[in-house]
Amino acid sequence: MKIIIELIKELRNKTKAGLSDCKKFLEQTNGDLEAAAKLLKEKSLCYYKTKKTKENFEGLTNILIQNNKAVLYELKAETDFVVKNQNFMDLYNKIGDILLKVDSSVQNLDDFLNYRYEGQSIKELILEKSFIIKEQIILSRIQVVYKKDKESFGFYKHQGGKISSLVHLDGFSQDVQEHLPVHIVGMKPKFLKKELVDKSFIEEENNISLKQVQEKNINRPLKPELVEKIVQNRLESVLKKVCLLEQPFYIDENQQIKEYLAKNKVNVIAYYCFES
């Protein structure tokens, strides 16, 4: 049957799919608008399930705070062009809104992807949008954080969402809430403090140091106790670079972060940084 343009436009407004897809599915359903919308959704759910996932994706991170809840997430597409597309941005914003609405039972990415909202799972919502845009879209990670009334959040979103950072503080300090997330984006700490450094990280760094010392002194081996001291000194130097509390503050390099926090009478409970 001949499909009139008004019907195509109506399906497009309903689904946000391309005009050619709308016309095709209306033809397949003999102009039945609801059946065409249902068929389009079914096709979208299976279209990318068998498609090989790319290794490199372009994306955006986001951070939202509402009362005692903060959410971070990263949404990716195959190309930078699509990341700037309005359909992508609509999904990007919608995911943030939904994350703020979910209850505490949603703790991780799998929980959220299987969470049902307005009759469909988040996974289905993303697949549907992927079909419309004709590129894979991936929600790569989320972080949901809750705080107590006596605690506070600070956040910073860099370059429109290329990097987002959040600090969860025990106490209140406008200065720390404003500047510490910026510091984290710039200095990229790997751990909060020395006591929380992974054993595997320490072992790897010590092995690197030991190899360097041995290669440098291959003709005149050093005493074991001297080698141990050199390795330990290098480890301390590395930990000052990768542990947030040990780092020099980006505004005042003569002041360590732990000193800056003590001055402002707050402690860091946790920090998070997503870079796309």
N, C-alpha and C positions, 0 to 999 in steps of 0.2 A: 504493500500500500504506500501511497505518497504521504510523506511526513511533512506537515506544515511547519514553518519556521517558528511559529509561536510555541508549539509543543517542544521543539528543540530547546528554545530559550528557557522554557519553564523547567525542563529537566536539568539544564545547565545551572540555573539559579538554585535548584534543589540540591544538586550533587557537587557543583563546582568542576565537573568534568569538562573536557574539551568538546567543542561543537561536533567534531567528527565522531567522537565516541558516543555522544548523545544521539546523534542521527542513526548510528549503527545499531545501538541497543533498542531504540524505538522501532526501527524496522524489524528487528528480530522478535519484538513483542507485539507487532501489529498496532503500534501507537498507544499501547497501555503504559501510561506514565509510571504507575506504581510498580508494575512488573519490570519495566526498563530500569528503574532505580534499584530494584532488588537484584536484577541480573548484573548490573554494573558493580554492585557491592560484592557479589559472589565472585566475579572475575577478579576484582582487586585483591581479594583475600588469597587467591592462589597464584596470582601473576608473579610475585617475587619470592614465593616460597621455594621455588626450584632454581632461582637465579643465583649464580655465584656471587658472593659478597666481595666487593673491592677491598683492597688493603688500605688504600689511602682515601680519606674522606675529608671534605671541608665541613666546618661546623661552627656553631655558636654555643656559648654557655650562658646561663642566666642564673640570677639569684633573686629571690623574693622573700620578704619578711612580713608576717602578719601576726601581730600580738606576740605570743611566746613560741611561735613556730617559724623556722626558716627552711627554705628549700633551695638546693642547687641542682642543676641538671645540664646535660649537654646533648644537643640534637645535631645530627650530621646528615649531609647529602653528598652525592657523588661529585658535584661541581660547585664552585663558588657562585656561579651564575644562579643556580637554584636556591642557594642559601639566601640570596637577595630577593627571591621571588615572593610575592605577596601570599601565595598559598602556603609556602614554607613558614613564613612569619606568622600567619594565622595559627598554624599548628603549634609553633614555638610558644606563642602566647597562651594558647588554649591548654597546653600541657602544664604550664606554670600555674594557671588558674585551678586546674584539677588537682595538682599536687597540694595546693594550699587547702583544698576541700577534703581530701582523703583523711580517714581517721588513723589512729596510731597503729592499726593492724598492718598498714603498709610500711614495711621497714626497709625494703631493698628493691632493686630493679625488677626482679621477677615478680614480686608482689604487685608492683605497680603495672607492669605490662599485662597482667592477668586481671587487674581491677576493672570492674564493669562500670561504665558511665554512660548514661542515656542509651541503654540497650545494647552496648557493644563494649568489648574490652579495649584497653588502650592499644594493645598490639593490633587489633583490627582497625582501629582509627588510623594508626600510622600506615598500615598496608593500604588502606583506602586512599590516603593522601599520596602515597608513593605511586599508585596506579594513575591518579589524576595528573601528577607532575611528570610521570614517566622516568623517574629516577628512584633508586633506593633511598629511603630515609631511615635512619637508625637513631633511636634513643639509646645512647651508649652508656650513660651512667646517671644516677641520681643520688642525692644525699638529703635526708630529712632530719632536721635537728630541732629538739625541743629544749626550752630553757625554763627555769623557775623565775618567779617575779623578782627575786633579789639579784638575778643575773642579767646580762645584756648581750646584745649582738652588735657587731660592727661589720660592715661589708664594703666592697669596692668592685666595680665592674669596669674592666679596662678595654679600650678600643671597641666599644659597643658590644662586648660580649666575647671577645677572643679569650679573655681570662676573667674569671670571677673568683673572689676570695671572701671567706667568712671567718670571723673570730667569735668564739663563744667565751665570754668573760664572766668570772666570778666577781661581781661588783659593777660599778658604773664609773666611766670616765669618758667624756666626750672626745677628749684628745686621743686617747687610745683607740676608741671606736672608729675614729676618723683615720688615724695614721697607721695603725698596725696592719690593717688589710692591704694598704698600699705598699708597705714594707714587704709583706709576704709575696706580693706579685713581683716586686723587683728583685728580692734576694733569694726567692725560691728555696726556703728551708725544706729539708726532707723529714725532719723529726722535730718534735716539740722540745725535748730535752735529752741530755746524754743518757739518762737512765732508761729511756724508751728506744734507744737505737737498736736495730736488729742485730743479733749476734752474727748473722751471715754477712752483714755490711762490714762489721768490725773485722771479721776474719779475712774478707776480701781485701780491705785496705791494708791490713797487716801483711798479707801475702805480697801485695804490690810493693810495699816498703822494703820488705825483706829481700825481694828479688832485686830491687834497685841498689840496695846496699851491697849485696853480693856481687853484682855486675860491676859496680864502681870500684870495688876493692878486690877484684878477682886475683890480682897478683900478690896482694898483701892482706890476707883475711884479717878482719878485726876480731877482738875478743868477744865471746858470746854476750857478756854483760853490756858491752858498749853497743853492740848491734841491737840488743833489746831496748836500750835507752833511746837510740835513734828512732827505732820503730815506734816506741811509745810517744815520743815527742811529735812525730809526724801525725800520729793518730789524733793527738790533742789538737793539733792545728786543723786537721780535717773536720773534727767535731765542732770547732768554733764556726766553721763555715756552713755546716749542714743542720745544726741544731738551732732552732729559733731563739731560745732563751740566751744562747751564747753569742749570737750574732751582734755586730755593732749596729746601732740604730741608724737608719738611712739618713735621718736629719742631723744627727750628732754622732759621728763615728767614734767619739771618745766615750760614749755611753753604750753599754750592752743593753739588749732588750730586757733582760731580767732586772737591771737597774732602773730602766725606764718604767717598767711595770710597778716596781716597788715604790718609786717616786709618786706614781699616780694611784697607789693603793688598790690595785686590781691584780688578779691572776688569770692566766689563760687556761681554761678548761680543755679547749680543743680548737684547732683551726683546720680549715679546708680550702683547697685551691684547685679549681678546674681550669685547665688550659686546653683550648681546642686547636 
